[in-house]
Amino acid sequence: MTESDLPIWRHEPTIKIPHTVLNDAANVVGDYYKEHLRRDVADGRLRPGDGWLFVRGLLISAMQTYAGICLLLSKKRPKPLMLQASVLGRLLFEILTTVMALVEDLNGRTPILVREYVKMLAVTYKRYADRYSDDPTWADYLTVFRTRLDDLVKSTGIPPEIMTNPKIVLDEWPTPGRMLKGSGEKPPFVSGSRHAVLKTLYESHYASLSAQAHARMAAISMAMLVDHPEERWNPGQDESNIVTTALLCLCCLLTEIEAAGGYGHHPKLAEVWTYLRSADGETQDIWALRYEQLVADLPSP
């Protein structure tokens, strides 16, 4: 193979979409639904209230995560922290999977999240109490922890025996892989076009994102490219891809909230989708798999 047989080594930035414009629009939509979910839970329009409060919390988490990705890749930084942004990209995908699974059955799945959370706290408390109960410097902390945990156990109806034996609670929220594939005799946790969307995103990104989060070779490769920008092919393309995928996950989440909450399609979200759905093959596929029809079925805002 000669040098002429190799691909052209490009050093010009190749950016797909106007990220700054779309970031502003997505943040407007996120703030809009953050406030409307708060109001609609408070006045009883959205039920179950606990489930929708979780959805609102996940929306806030997604907005903060997306903001973190943009900050890590900001041109104002000496170097774009692509590895760290990719790890947050995995978190944003996980938030999307949780929202999609939750809204598929809010009544049945809200308690799973509650019980799993209480179990985690009970395990943590038991570990600290077993190790530090005789240490006077831990006394106040353990007392407050136990009081708050007792209140939480009572309010959720979980057996008080969880304090000494957390294993009595069997609930476990599935990982994205188990959501898609099921586990043992349990079927997949999501169905229909939700399953198709998550499967597409999972198969395209999750292995690489997990390898970076777990400090495998993919993490080393990404970090070395940041430290040696002269070795990069198409500078700016990786950052653009990370932000585009993150924005895609955020827009999927916002559209899920619109549909599940009975809202009209926000015009700013429509603007973002107009750019996204033509950005590349993946965004076109995601739009066609679910959101084109979902948006068409939404009432006028």
KELUMTOR-248342 format. One record per residue (C-alpha): residue in three letters; chain; x, y, z. Coordinates in pm, whole numbers, plus 32768, in hexadecimal, padded with zeros to 4 digits. Layout:
ALA_A_X_Y_Z
...
END
This chain:
MET_A_8000_8000_8000
THR_A_8087_8155_7FA2
GLU_A_803D_82A4_8044
SER_A_7F53_82F6_7F23
ASP_A_7E7C_81CB_7F80
LEU_A_7E38_8253_80DE
PRO_A_7D0E_8330_8135
ILE_A_7D4D_84A4_812A
TRP_A_7DBF_8520_827E
ARG_A_7CCE_863D_82BB
HIS_A_7D22_8756_83A7
GLU_A_7BF9_8835_8366
PRO_A_7ADF_882E_8467
THR_A_79A7_877B_83EC
ILE_A_787D_87D8_84C1
LYS_A_7725_874B_846C
ILE_A_762D_8835_850F
PRO_A_7620_8991_85B5
HIS_A_764F_8912_8718
THR_A_763B_8A64_87C5
VAL_A_74E9_8AB7_872B
LEU_A_745C_8960_877A
ASN_A_74E6_895F_88DD
ASP_A_7429_8A9E_8929
ALA_A_72E6_8A14_8896
ALA_A_7306_88CA_8954
ASN_A_7340_8981_8A9B
VAL_A_7206_8A54_8A61
VAL_A_713A_8915_8A34
GLY_A_71DA_886F_8B64
ASP_A_718B_8998_8C44
TYR_A_7028_89A4_8BBA
TYR_A_6FDC_883B_8C12
LYS_A_7093_884D_8D5D
GLU_A_6F9E_895C_8DC9
HIS_A_6E69_88BF_8D2B
LEU_A_6EAC_876E_8DCC
ARG_A_6ECB_881B_8F1D
ARG_A_6D7F_88CE_8EEF
ASP_A_6CC3_87A7_8E5D
VAL_A_6D30_86BC_8F74
ALA_A_6CD1_87C0_907A
ASP_A_6B71_87F4_8FF1
GLY_A_6B34_8680_8FBA
ARG_A_6B28_867A_8E40
LEU_A_6C49_8584_8E2B
ARG_A_6C26_843F_8EEA
PRO_A_6CC3_8386_8F94
GLY_A_6D65_84B5_9030
ASP_A_6E96_83FA_90AF
GLY_A_6EDB_8369_8F59
TRP_A_6EC7_84BA_8EAE
LEU_A_6FA4_8556_8FB7
PHE_A_70A5_844D_8F5B
VAL_A_707E_84A7_8DEC
ARG_A_70B2_8615_8E43
GLY_A_71E7_85BE_8F0D
LEU_A_7270_84F3_8DED
LEU_A_722F_8617_8D00
ILE_A_72F3_86FD_8DE5
SER_A_7409_85F9_8DF5
ALA_A_740F_85E2_8C7A
MET_A_7422_875B_8C4E
GLN_A_753F_8776_8D47
THR_A_75F5_8653_8CA1
TYR_A_75D0_86EC_8B49
ALA_A_7652_8838_8BD1
GLY_A_777C_877F_8C60
ILE_A_77C9_86E2_8B0E
CYS_A_77C0_8836_8A66
LEU_A_78A2_88D0_8B6F
LEU_A_79A1_87B8_8B4E
LEU_A_79B0_87EE_89D6
SER_A_79A4_896A_89DC
LYS_A_7A94_8A1F_88F5
LYS_A_7AF5_8AF5_8A1F
ARG_A_7BA5_89CB_8ABC
PRO_A_7D1A_8996_8A75
LYS_A_7CC0_8835_8A02
PRO_A_7B6F_878E_89BE
LEU_A_7B3B_8686_8ACC
MET_A_7AA0_8586_89E3
LEU_A_7ACC_8456_8AC3
GLN_A_7A17_84FB_8BE3
ALA_A_7907_857E_8AFA
SER_A_78D4_841F_8A70
VAL_A_78A9_8393_8BCF
LEU_A_7798_8496_8C08
GLY_A_7706_8430_8AB8
ARG_A_76DA_82D2_8B41
LEU_A_7626_8363_8C71
LEU_A_753F_8429_8B8D
PHE_A_74E8_82EA_8ACF
GLU_A_74A1_8238_8C19
ILE_A_73BA_8354_8C80
LEU_A_72FF_832E_8B38
THR_A_72D7_81B6_8B6C
THR_A_724D_81EE_8CCA
VAL_A_7152_82F1_8C55
MET_A_70DC_821B_8B31
ALA_A_70B2_80E8_8C0E
LEU_A_700A_81B1_8D22
VAL_A_6F04_825C_8C49
GLU_A_6EAC_810E_8BA7
ASP_A_6E13_80A8_8CF7
LEU_A_6E22_81C2_8DF6
ASN_A_6D3B_811D_8EF1
GLY_A_6DF0_7FD2_8EF0
ARG_A_6F57_804A_8ED7
THR_A_6F63_8176_8FBF
PRO_A_6F63_8093_90F3
ILE_A_708B_7FD0_9067
LEU_A_7162_8109_9064
VAL_A_70EF_8165_91C3
ARG_A_7136_8010_925C
GLU_A_7286_7FEF_91AD
TYR_A_72EC_8144_9231
VAL_A_7284_80F5_9395
LYS_A_733F_7FAB_9382
MET_A_747B_805F_9313
LEU_A_7460_814C_943C
ALA_A_7420_802B_952A
VAL_A_7553_7F72_94AC
THR_A_7626_80AD_94D8
TYR_A_75A1_80EF_9635
LYS_A_75DA_7F88_96A5
ARG_A_7741_7F8F_9628
TYR_A_778B_80D5_96DE
ALA_A_76DA_8067_981D
ASP_A_7790_7F1A_9826
ARG_A_78DE_7FC7_97F7
TYR_A_78BC_810E_98BA
SER_A_77AA_80E6_99C3
ASP_A_78B0_80EC_9ADA
ASP_A_795B_8222_9A51
PRO_A_78D1_835C_9B00
THR_A_7933_8438_99D9
TRP_A_7834_837C_9904
ALA_A_7718_8389_9A03
ASP_A_7662_84BF_9984
TYR_A_767E_8456_9818
LEU_A_75FA_82F7_985B
THR_A_74DB_837E_992F
VAL_A_746A_846F_981D
PHE_A_7498_8364_9710
ARG_A_73C7_8269_97D5
THR_A_72B3_8363_9825
ARG_A_728C_83CF_96BB
LEU_A_729B_8269_9641
ASP_A_7194_81F7_973D
ASP_A_70AC_830B_96C2
LEU_A_70E6_82A6_9559
VAL_A_70A3_8137_95A3
LYS_A_6F5C_818B_9652
SER_A_6EE5_8276_9540
THR_A_6F23_8175_942E
GLY_A_6E8A_804B_94E1
ILE_A_6FC8_7F7D_94CC
PRO_A_6FEA_7E7F_95EA
PRO_A_70C1_7F10_9703
GLU_A_7191_7DD1_96FD
ILE_A_724B_7E6C_95DB
MET_A_731D_7F26_96DA
THR_A_73C7_7DE5_9749
ASN_A_7393_7D15_9611
PRO_A_738F_7DE9_94D4
LYS_A_7383_7CAE_93FF
ILE_A_720E_7C86_9448
VAL_A_71D3_7D8A_9338
LEU_A_7206_7CDB_91EB
ASP_A_71BA_7DFD_9101
GLU_A_72CF_7E5B_9012
TRP_A_72B2_7F54_8EF7
PRO_A_7340_7EAC_8DBF
THR_A_7473_7F24_8D07
PRO_A_743F_7F93_8B9C
GLY_A_74B3_7E40_8B1E
ARG_A_73B6_7D85_8BF3
MET_A_72A7_7E7D_8B95
LEU_A_72DC_7E1D_8A2B
LYS_A_7323_7CA9_8A48
GLY_A_7267_7C42_8B80
SER_A_72FA_7B62_8C8A
GLY_A_72A9_79F4_8CC3
GLU_A_7132_79D2_8CA0
LYS_A_7100_7B4B_8CB0
PRO_A_70AB_7BEC_8B61
PRO_A_7149_7D30_8AE8
PHE_A_70EE_7E58_8BC4
VAL_A_7090_7F38_8A9E
SER_A_6FC3_7EE5_896C
GLY_A_6F59_7F5B_8814
SER_A_7005_8089_877D
ARG_A_709D_80E2_88CE
HIS_A_715A_7F9C_88BE
ALA_A_71C4_7FE1_8757
VAL_A_7250_813A_87AE
LEU_A_730F_80C6_88E1
LYS_A_7395_7F96_8829
THR_A_741C_8071_8712
LEU_A_74C6_8162_8800
TYR_A_7545_8048_88DD
GLU_A_75E2_7F84_87C1
SER_A_7680_80BC_872B
HIS_A_7714_8156_8864
TYR_A_76FA_8095_89A9
ALA_A_7825_7FAD_8983
SER_A_7910_80CC_8933
LEU_A_7883_81B2_8A3F
SER_A_789A_809F_8B44
ALA_A_7A00_804E_8AE1
GLN_A_7A5C_81BA_8B15
ALA_A_79A3_81CF_8C62
HIS_A_7A4E_8090_8CDC
ALA_A_7BAA_8107_8C74
ARG_A_7BEB_800F_8B5E
MET_A_7CBB_804B_8A26
ALA_A_7BAE_812F_899A
ALA_A_7BEC_821D_8ABD
ILE_A_7D61_8223_8A78
SER_A_7D29_825F_8906
MET_A_7C3E_8383_8942
ALA_A_7D24_8423_8A43
MET_A_7E56_8402_8963
LEU_A_7DA2_84A7_8840
VAL_A_7D53_85D1_891D
ASP_A_7EBF_85EB_898A
HIS_A_7F3F_85C4_8825
PRO_A_7E4E_8688_8747
GLU_A_7F40_8679_8623
GLU_A_7EE7_8507_85FF
ARG_A_7D75_8547_85D7
TRP_A_7CBF_8514_8492
ASN_A_7BAC_8618_8455
PRO_A_7BE3_86F9_8587
GLY_A_7A9F_8753_8631
GLN_A_79E5_8628_85A5
ASP_A_79FB_855A_86E4
GLU_A_797E_8679_87BA
SER_A_7863_86B4_86C4
ASN_A_7802_8544_86CC
ILE_A_77FC_853E_8849
VAL_A_7721_8672_885E
THR_A_763D_8600_8744
THR_A_75FE_84AF_87EB
ALA_A_75C5_8559_893B
LEU_A_74D2_8650_889D
LEU_A_7420_852E_87F2
CYS_A_73EF_847D_8941
LEU_A_7373_85C0_89DF
CYS_A_727A_85FD_88C6
CYS_A_71FB_8497_88DC
LEU_A_71C4_84C9_8A51
LEU_A_710F_8616_8A22
THR_A_702D_8580_8918
GLU_A_6FDE_8458_89FC
ILE_A_6F72_854F_8B09
GLU_A_6E9B_860F_8A11
ALA_A_6DE8_84D3_89A5
ALA_A_6DC0_842F_8AFA
GLY_A_6D50_8576_8B9A
GLY_A_6C55_85CD_8A8A
TYR_A_6D03_870D_8A20
GLY_A_6D15_87A6_88C6
HIS_A_6E57_879C_8800
HIS_A_6F26_88C6_8872
PRO_A_6F8C_899C_8745
LYS_A_70F3_89B9_87C0
LEU_A_710D_883F_87DC
ALA_A_7080_8825_867C
GLU_A_7197_8910_860C
VAL_A_72A2_8834_86AA
TRP_A_7211_86F8_8611
THR_A_7210_879F_84BA
TYR_A_738A_87BD_84CB
LEU_A_73CC_8677_8580
ARG_A_7303_858E_84A6
SER_A_73D6_85EB_8378
ALA_A_7528_85F4_842A
ASP_A_7590_8490_83DC
GLY_A_750E_8331_83A5
GLU_A_74E3_82E4_8515
THR_A_740E_8413_8565
GLN_A_733D_83CA_842F
ASP_A_7308_8264_84A7
ILE_A_72A5_82CE_8607
TRP_A_71AE_83CC_857C
ALA_A_7113_82CC_8493
LEU_A_7103_81B5_8598
ARG_A_7028_8274_868D
TYR_A_7029_83ED_8699
GLU_A_6F9E_8443_8544
GLN_A_6E5A_838E_859B
LEU_A_6E60_83F8_8708
VAL_A_6E79_8566_86AB
ALA_A_6D69_8541_85A5
ASP_A_6C7E_84B7_86AF
LEU_A_6CB7_85D4_87A6
PRO_A_6BAC_86E1_87CA
SER_A_6BF1_8840_874E
PRO_A_6CA3_8910_8858
END
